[in-house]
Amino acid sequence: MNDVTRDPEILGGTPVFRGTRVPVKTLFDYLMGGDRLAEFLDDFPTVTEAQALAVLKAAELSVEAAA
């Protein structure tokens, strides 16, 4: 998935949204905490909606493949 990158120079290799320093885990933390996607995007304007939706879709496909 090219919406996410890992670089040892950025947050020690934590997966982040490409072109940002926003960890992907932060999106899931927001959603699991009851926040809406719009709130996450407002708080992290460097992440595009398309990037966030691509990560969520990849997670969905991963769960489906594991089932």
Secondary structure as UniProt FT lines:
FT   TURN            2..3
FT   STRAND          4..5
FT   TURN            8..9
FT   HELIX           11..13
FT   STRAND          16..17
FT   TURN            18..19
FT   HELIX           24..32
FT   TURN            33..34
FT   HELIX           37..43
FT   TURN            45..46
FT   HELIX           49..66
//
